[in-house]
Amino acid sequence: MDKKNALRAGAVAAGTTLMMLLLSSPALALTPDDGDDPGPGLSVIQTVGLYVVAPLALFALIAGLVMVLDKSKKQS
């Protein structure tokens, strides 16, 4: 792909993303619907654990298993 096509593709992708962001409506999360039954909120510690610590731990577990179970020959 030459430079002109790459620039065109980047411009189209950026323009499309910008239009999607500008034309999207708000989520209206402050207006509860009939039948909504929200549970208790998460504390800061629970939020950090769920969205930061748990993915990092899962990544470390998978990476560790891949390294331990690697059957390829070691180059010396």
N, C-alpha and C positions, 0 to 999 in steps of 0.2 A: 504494500500500500504506500503510495507516495505521500509527500508532505501535504499536498493540496487536499487529497481525499481524507487524510487523518484530521486536518483542520476542519473540514466540512462536517465530518462525523462528530467531532467534539462540539462544534457549534450547534448541531442539531440536538445532540444529547443534552447540552446545557440549556438550550431554549425550551426543550420539552419538559425538562425538570422544573425550570422556572415557571412555565405556564401551569403545570400541575400544582405547584405550590401556591400560585396566585389565585387560581380558580377553585381551589378546594375550599369547601365550607368548614366552619368550625365544628368540632365534635359535639357540641351542646351537652357536655357531660354534667353540667350543673343542673340541668332540668331532668329530674328522675322520671322515668316512664312507669306506667302501671305494671306492677309485678316485680319491680326491681327490689332486690333484697341484698343490699351490699353488706359484706361481712365487716369485721373489725379491721381497721387499718394496720399497716405494718409499722413497726418502730424503725428508727434509723439503722440500728444494728441488724435487724432482720432484713431490711432492704439491701444493705451492703452485702450481707451474707448471701442473699439469694441471687443478686445480679452481678457481684464481683467475685466473691470467694468461691462459690460453687462452680462457676465456669472455669476459673483458674485451676481449681482442684481437679475437675474433670479433664481438662487439657493435660495437666501434669500426669494424671493416671494413665491416659491413653498414650502419651509420649513415653512414659516409663515402660508400659507393656510392650510397645513397639521396640524399644531399645533392648529390653530383656529377651524378648522372643525372636529377635532378629537372627535368622539362620544363615545369612550371607557370610562368606569367608572374610576374615579380618586381613587387611593388607599390612605387611610388616616391612 
